[in-house]
Amino acid sequence: MNALWIAAALLMGYFVGSISFAVLVSRVMGLADPRSYGSKNPGATNVLRSGSKAAALLTLALDALKGYLPVLAVLVWGPRVGLGETTAAFVGLATFVGHVWPVFFRFQGGKGVATAAGVLMAVNPLLGLATLLSFGIVVAFSRYVSLASIVAAVFAPFYQALIWGLEPSIVALVAMSLLLVWRHEANIRKLLAGTESKLGAKAAALPAGPLQHVDKPRSHHAHHGHAHPKSKKGHH
């Protein structure tokens, strides 16, 4: 019975993680699909390139919340059915995997930075804060969100091991960190080449969103698809 509860909790985490808020928020706010411009990553940083800070902040908050809530649910209600902190950590990993490979969006997901932050805040609030502090320091000095994400991902399991010890949940944290670094492979190449975009950079030539398309008025010279012929000099 315990195995069934664990499986149900993992599936719950994966399905919640599969909700791509970057795409949904962009649709609701009439913006272009974030998978169609910039890094093509459905995440808050790429949504910011649309020029809408409100959409980016909302995406960031919802992505973090979807990482936080499944873990919190297991921590609060799991003990009643024999689920503990280790299961909660792996549910967080399942949620992260859902964000990266969402079943509802053709398995084309984001890098998972905000979702991972939400998971860490639920698993261990102090670990989450320490990791976010590392992220913030790197962003403040470099303006590279990708670099800050990679540094935070590497530091998180080390913080856990050095301060709180080698608990079983660290396996889930290490797996999540490795996946997050792997998802930034293209960013790592750009960082090394000096071509990575800095925070706040807008994507060039954004496509129109679903509510942004406006038909151009037809030329007044056109009539049934034909232009009026110019009169020739001396023609009667």
C-alpha positions in Angstrom: 0.0 0.0 0.0 2.9 2.4 0.8 4.3 1.8 -2.7 1.0 2.8 -4.2 0.9 6.0 -2.2 4.5 6.8 -3.3 3.6 6.1 -7.0 0.5 8.4 -6.7 2.6 11.2 -5.1 5.2 11.0 -7.8 2.6 11.1 -10.6 0.9 14.0 -8.9 4.2 15.9 -8.8 4.9 15.1 -12.5 1.5 16.2 -13.7 1.6 19.4 -11.7 5.1 20.1 -13.1 3.8 19.5 -16.6 1.7 22.7 -16.5 3.7 25.2 -18.6 2.8 28.5 -17.0 5.0 30.4 -19.4 2.9 29.3 -22.3 -0.5 29.7 -20.5 0.3 33.2 -19.1 1.5 34.4 -22.5 -1.7 33.1 -24.1 -3.9 34.8 -21.5 -2.0 38.1 -21.8 -2.0 38.1 -25.6 1.7 37.6 -26.0 3.7 35.5 -28.4 4.4 31.9 -27.5 7.7 31.9 -25.6 8.7 28.8 -27.6 8.8 30.9 -30.7 11.4 33.6 -29.9 14.6 34.3 -28.0 16.0 31.1 -26.4 12.6 29.4 -27.2 12.6 28.3 -23.6 9.1 28.4 -21.9 10.4 30.1 -18.7 10.2 33.4 -17.0 13.5 34.8 -18.3 12.5 34.2 -21.9 9.0 35.6 -21.3 10.7 38.8 -20.0 12.2 39.2 -23.5 8.6 39.8 -24.8 8.8 43.2 -23.0 6.2 42.3 -20.4 7.6 42.3 -16.9 4.2 41.5 -15.4 4.0 38.3 -17.5 7.5 37.3 -16.6 6.9 37.9 -12.8 3.7 35.9 -12.9 5.3 33.1 -14.8 8.2 33.1 -12.2 5.8 33.0 -9.3 3.6 30.2 -10.7 6.6 28.1 -11.8 8.1 28.4 -8.3 4.7 27.7 -6.7 4.2 24.5 -8.7 7.5 23.2 -7.4 6.7 24.2 -3.8 3.1 22.9 -3.4 3.5 19.2 -4.3 6.4 18.8 -1.9 4.5 20.7 0.8 1.4 18.5 0.2 3.5 15.4 0.9 5.2 16.9 4.0 1.8 17.9 5.4 -0.4 14.9 4.5 2.1 12.2 3.6 2.9 11.1 7.2 -0.7 9.8 7.5 0.0 7.2 4.9 3.6 6.6 5.7 5.3 9.1 3.4 8.2 11.1 4.7 10.8 13.7 3.8 12.6 11.5 1.4 9.5 10.8 -0.6 8.7 14.5 -0.6 12.2 15.3 -2.1 11.6 12.7 -4.9 8.1 14.2 -5.5 10.0 17.5 -6.0 12.3 15.8 -8.5 9.2 14.4 -10.3 7.7 17.9 -10.5 11.0 19.3 -11.9 11.0 16.5 -14.5 7.4 17.4 -15.4 8.5 21.0 -16.0 11.4 19.9 -18.2 9.4 17.3 -20.1 5.7 18.3 -19.8 3.2 15.6 -20.9 0.7 18.4 -21.7 3.0 20.3 -24.0 4.6 17.6 -26.2 7.4 17.1 -23.7 8.9 20.5 -24.7 9.5 22.3 -21.4 11.7 24.8 -19.7 15.0 24.6 -17.9 13.3 24.4 -14.5 15.2 27.1 -12.5 12.1 28.6 -10.7 10.5 25.2 -10.2 13.7 23.9 -8.6 13.8 26.9 -6.3 10.3 26.1 -5.2 11.2 22.5 -4.5 14.2 23.5 -2.4 12.1 26.0 -0.4 9.7 23.3 0.5 12.2 20.6 1.2 14.4 22.8 3.3 13.6 26.6 3.5 17.1 27.5 4.8 18.7 25.5 1.9 16.4 27.3 -0.5 17.3 30.7 0.9 21.1 29.9 0.7 20.7 28.7 -2.9 18.7 31.8 -3.9 21.2 34.0 -2.2 24.0 32.4 -4.3 21.8 32.9 -7.4 21.1 36.6 -6.6 24.8 37.4 -6.0 25.9 35.9 -9.3 23.1 37.7 -11.2 23.9 41.0 -9.6 27.5 40.9 -10.6 27.3 39.2 -14.0 23.7 39.9 -15.3 23.7 36.3 -16.6 20.7 34.4 -15.4 22.0 31.2 -16.9 25.4 31.4 -15.1 23.6 32.2 -11.8 21.3 29.2 -12.4 24.3 26.8 -13.0 26.2 28.1 -10.0 23.1 27.7 -7.7 22.4 24.2 -9.1 26.0 23.1 -8.3 26.0 24.7 -4.8 22.6 23.4 -3.6 23.6 19.7 -3.0 26.9 20.9 -1.5 25.1 23.2 1.0 22.8 20.2 1.9 25.8 17.9 2.5 28.0 20.3 4.4 25.3 21.9 6.6 22.6 19.3 7.0 24.4 16.1 6.2 24.1 13.3 3.7 20.4 12.5 4.1 18.6 10.2 1.6 16.9 13.2 0.1 20.2 14.5 -1.3 20.0 11.9 -4.1 16.9 13.7 -5.4 18.7 17.1 -5.0 21.8 15.9 -6.9 19.7 14.4 -9.7 17.7 17.7 -10.0 21.0 19.7 -10.0 22.6 17.6 -12.7 19.5 17.8 -14.9 19.4 21.6 -14.5 23.1 22.0 -15.5 22.5 19.7 -18.4 19.5 21.8 -19.6 21.9 24.8 -19.7 24.4 23.1 -22.1 23.6 25.6 -24.9 24.0 28.5 -22.4 27.3 27.2 -21.3 28.6 27.2 -24.9 27.3 30.7 -25.3 28.9 31.9 -22.1 32.2 30.5 -23.2 31.8 32.1 -26.6 30.7 35.4 -25.1 27.4 35.5 -26.9 25.0 34.7 -24.0 22.2 37.3 -23.5 22.2 39.3 -20.3 19.2 39.8 -18.1 16.6 42.2 -19.6 17.7 41.8 -23.2 14.8 41.7 -25.6 14.6 39.1 -28.3 14.9 40.5 -31.9 11.8 40.5 -34.1 9.3 39.0 -31.8 6.4 37.3 -33.6 2.9 38.7 -32.9 1.0 37.1 -30.1 -2.5 35.7 -30.6 -4.1 39.0 -29.7 -1.5 41.2 -31.4 -2.2 40.5 -35.0 -3.8 43.3 -36.9 -4.8 43.1 -40.6 -3.2 45.8 -42.7 -5.7 48.0 -44.5 -6.0 47.4 -48.2 -4.5 50.1 -50.4 -7.0 52.6 -51.8 -5.4 52.1 -55.2 -6.6 48.5 -55.3 -10.0 47.5 -56.6 -10.9 43.8 -56.8 -7.2 43.0 -56.7 -6.3 45.3 -59.7 -4.6 48.7 -59.5 -6.1 51.6 -61.5 -4.0 52.0 -64.7 -2.2 55.3 -65.1 -3.6 57.5 -67.9 -1.3 57.9 -70.8 -0.4 61.4 -72.0 -2.6 62.3 -75.0 -5.0 59.3 -74.5 -8.7 60.1 -75.2 
